[in-house]
Amino acid sequence: MFHRSERLFLRPAWPEDWNDILAAIADEAIVRHLAAAPWPYRESHARAFVAKAQDPLYPNFLVTLPEAGSSKLVGMCGLVGQEEGAGVQLGYWIARPYWGNGFATEAARAVIEIARIIGHRHISAAHHVDNPASGKVLRRAGFLPTGRVAPTYCLARHEDVDSVFYEYDLAADQLPSMRAA
């Protein structure tokens, strides 16, 4: 599945993308705010990621800036299946050179639209309390805070980190439809 937003192109990761992924995510300031990424992030992790089969109900996308003849990797955004019956969760990261440009919000909105197309009715998300910028992204994308703050395990930190939880009800959503390809 592919998706084009106003400025971004979202596409699956391919085996040849491992080096670009490694270069973009091998930054402790990024990985320390992700639940399931190890630190240090190594070549073997990037190669394993691109080799992993995609679940069509829970797609993950490279977020790219399309340019003539190529595209620049901005980050990643996608859906993660939760424990049985617990729904789907949004996850994302943006490479440091692209912080502050609204790309995380734009990618999140694109993945929300994809979730609607797939048939999901509800999306959850969370951010570590020491990453308030991610909370701004979620609110701008239309997520509402649940009021819940609870510890979640962070693989990179090897410890539980307090996280703030959000929800997005696709059935009540007013986000304008976007183009899916």
C-alpha positions as CSV (number, residue, x, y, z in Angstrom):
1,M,0.0,0.0,0.0
2,F,1.1,3.5,-0.8
3,H,-0.2,6.9,0.3
4,R,0.4,10.4,-0.9
5,S,-0.3,13.4,1.4
6,E,0.3,17.0,0.6
7,R,4.1,16.9,1.0
8,L,4.9,13.3,1.8
9,F,4.9,9.9,0.2
10,L,4.3,6.9,2.4
11,R,5.5,3.5,1.2
12,P,6.5,0.1,2.5
13,A,10.2,-0.5,3.4
14,W,12.1,-2.5,0.8
15,P,15.3,-4.6,1.5
16,E,17.5,-2.0,-0.1
17,D,16.2,0.6,2.4
18,W,18.1,-0.8,5.4
19,N,21.0,1.6,5.1
20,D,18.8,4.7,4.8
21,I,16.7,3.5,7.8
22,L,19.9,2.9,9.8
23,A,21.3,6.4,9.0
24,A,18.0,8.1,10.0
25,I,17.2,6.2,13.2
26,A,20.7,5.6,14.7
27,D,20.2,8.6,17.0
28,E,19.7,8.1,20.7
29,A,17.4,11.1,20.9
30,I,15.0,9.3,18.6
31,V,15.2,5.7,19.8
32,R,14.9,6.6,23.5
33,H,11.3,7.7,22.8
34,L,10.3,4.5,21.0
35,A,8.8,1.5,22.8
36,A,10.4,-1.3,20.8
37,A,13.6,0.0,19.2
38,P,16.9,-1.1,20.7
39,W,19.8,1.1,21.5
40,P,22.3,1.2,20.0
41,Y,20.4,0.6,16.8
42,R,22.6,-1.5,14.5
43,E,22.7,-2.7,10.9
44,S,21.3,-6.0,11.9
45,H,18.2,-4.3,13.4
46,A,17.6,-2.3,10.1
47,R,18.1,-5.4,8.0
48,A,15.7,-7.4,10.2
49,F,13.1,-4.6,10.0
50,V,13.1,-4.5,6.1
51,A,13.0,-8.3,5.9
52,K,9.9,-8.6,8.2
53,A,6.7,-9.4,6.4
54,Q,4.0,-6.7,6.5
55,D,0.7,-7.5,8.0
56,P,-2.0,-5.8,5.8
57,L,-4.1,-4.9,8.8
58,Y,-1.1,-3.2,10.5
59,P,1.0,-1.5,7.8
60,N,4.2,0.4,8.5
61,F,5.5,3.0,6.1
62,L,8.6,4.8,5.3
63,V,7.8,8.5,5.3
64,T,9.6,10.1,2.4
65,L,9.9,13.5,0.7
66,P,9.4,12.8,-3.0
67,E,11.9,14.5,-5.3
68,A,12.7,14.2,-8.9
69,G,14.4,10.8,-9.4
70,S,14.6,9.9,-5.7
71,S,13.1,10.5,-2.3
72,K,14.5,11.4,1.1
73,L,13.7,9.3,4.1
74,V,12.0,11.5,6.7
75,G,11.0,8.8,9.2
76,M,8.5,6.0,9.7
77,C,4.8,5.8,10.7
78,G,2.5,2.9,11.0
79,L,0.0,0.8,12.9
80,V,0.9,-1.8,15.5
81,G,-1.6,-4.5,16.5
82,Q,-2.3,-4.7,20.3
83,E,-3.0,-7.7,22.4
84,E,-6.2,-9.6,21.4
85,G,-9.1,-7.3,21.4
86,A,-7.1,-4.2,22.4
87,G,-7.2,-2.6,19.0
88,V,-4.4,-0.8,17.1
89,Q,-1.8,1.7,18.1
90,L,-0.1,4.4,16.0
91,G,3.7,4.6,16.1
92,Y,6.0,7.0,14.4
93,W,9.5,8.6,14.4
94,I,11.0,11.4,12.4
95,A,14.7,11.8,11.7
96,R,16.3,14.8,13.5
97,P,17.0,16.9,10.4
98,Y,13.2,17.0,9.7
99,W,12.0,17.9,13.2
100,G,9.8,20.9,13.5
101,N,8.4,20.8,10.0
102,G,5.0,19.2,10.7
103,F,6.0,15.9,9.0
104,A,5.0,13.8,12.0
105,T,1.5,15.3,12.1
106,E,1.1,14.9,8.4
107,A,2.3,11.3,8.4
108,A,0.0,10.5,11.4
109,R,-3.0,12.0,9.6
110,A,-2.2,9.9,6.5
111,V,-2.0,6.7,8.6
112,I,-5.2,7.6,10.3
113,E,-6.8,7.7,6.8
114,I,-5.3,4.4,6.0
115,A,-6.6,2.9,9.2
116,R,-10.1,4.1,8.2
117,I,-9.7,2.5,4.8
118,I,-8.6,-0.8,6.3
119,G,-11.6,-0.8,8.6
120,H,-10.2,0.0,12.0
121,R,-12.6,1.9,14.2
122,H,-10.3,3.1,17.0
123,I,-6.6,4.0,17.3
124,S,-4.6,4.5,20.5
125,A,-1.3,6.2,20.9
126,A,1.1,7.1,23.7
127,H,4.2,9.2,24.3
128,H,6.8,9.2,27.1
129,V,6.2,12.1,29.5
130,D,9.7,13.4,28.7
131,N,8.7,13.8,25.0
132,P,6.0,16.5,25.1
133,A,6.6,17.3,21.4
134,S,5.1,13.9,20.5
135,G,2.0,14.9,22.5
136,K,1.6,18.0,20.3
137,V,1.9,15.8,17.2
138,L,-0.9,13.5,18.5
139,R,-3.2,16.4,19.4
140,R,-2.6,18.1,16.1
141,A,-3.4,14.9,14.3
142,G,-6.8,14.7,16.1
143,F,-6.0,12.4,19.1
144,L,-7.6,13.1,22.4
145,P,-5.8,12.5,25.7
146,T,-7.4,9.8,27.8
147,G,-6.1,11.2,31.1
148,R,-4.2,8.0,31.7
149,V,-0.5,8.1,32.6
150,A,1.1,4.8,33.2
151,P,4.6,3.2,32.8
152,T,5.4,1.4,29.5
153,Y,8.6,-0.5,28.8
154,C,11.2,1.2,26.6
155,L,13.6,-1.3,25.0
156,A,16.3,1.4,24.4
157,R,16.3,2.5,28.0
158,H,15.8,-1.0,29.4
159,E,13.2,0.4,31.9
160,D,9.6,1.4,32.3
161,V,8.9,5.0,31.4
162,D,5.8,7.0,32.3
163,S,3.7,7.5,29.2
164,V,0.6,9.6,28.4
165,F,-2.2,7.8,26.5
166,Y,-4.4,9.1,23.7
167,E,-7.3,7.8,21.6
168,Y,-8.8,8.5,18.2
169,D,-12.3,7.4,17.4
170,L,-12.5,6.9,13.6
171,A,-16.3,6.6,13.7
172,A,-16.6,10.2,15.1
173,D,-13.7,11.5,13.0
174,Q,-14.0,14.8,11.1
175,L,-10.6,14.6,9.4
176,P,-11.0,15.4,5.7
177,S,-10.5,12.4,3.5
178,M,-7.1,12.0,1.9
179,R,-6.1,10.3,-1.3
180,A,-5.0,6.6,-1.0
181,A,-3.3,4.8,-3.9
